[in-house]
Every structure is written in C-alpha cells, then in structure tokens.
Amino acid sequence: MALGALALMNSAAFATTKDGVVSEFIPETKVITLEDGSSFTVPPDVAIPSGIVPGAKVSITTDDDDATKVTGVTLSP
C-alpha cells in the first residue's frame, strides 16, 4: 500500500498546471489558445469540458517532462 501511495505522490509531482483565459478553441483539432498566446493541443484520450469557449477560465495540466503533452483540462471558477 505504501508503494501505491508513493507512486501517486510521484505522479502528482510530475505535472505542471497553466491557468489562463481561452482566446480561441478549435474543436476539430482540439487546440486551445490562451490570451497570453500559449497554445495547447489536447490528445484524443483527454476529455475537454463542454464550457471551453473564448473567455472561459481554464487550468491546463501538462506533463512536467514534456510541457506540450496535455494530461488534463478543467474549467476554473
């Protein structure tokens, strides 16, 4: 059980979160562009909340070793 908890903690340590406001979302290519100009292509296995529209506040989680690999997208309040 301790190894499972350690693995969970390690996986959390290898993620980076970018918060921002959506300036553009292209559903066909699953590309989210934030107002600061950063752009993220969301892979097919990662769900995108239905409220992702220009002006929405989002948190985009990426792999710490590869900032281009999106691992999660959530709406922020």
Summary of the structure (lengths in Angstrom):
residues: 77
radius of gyration: 13.6
end to end distance: 34.7
largest distance: 43.5
contacts: 189
relative contact order: 0.25
helix: 16%
strand: 47%
